[in-house]
């Protein structure tokens, strides 16, 4: 997942769906979604990504997570 920012959304979304219930993957899913939004040529479906972000319960949430959720909510 470390280099998935520019991967096509339809390829990585099913992986997020499969792994999001496992708390061990949540930090990596968040990092991947964050990179997918902010990286040049990043691939993201804003609506679906928002759904995944809202499911994440991170041990140490940060302001960047809140900012990304707010940005995706505003369109």
Helices and strands as residue ranges (DSSP letters): H 9-19, G 23-25, H 26-38, H 46-55, H 63-73
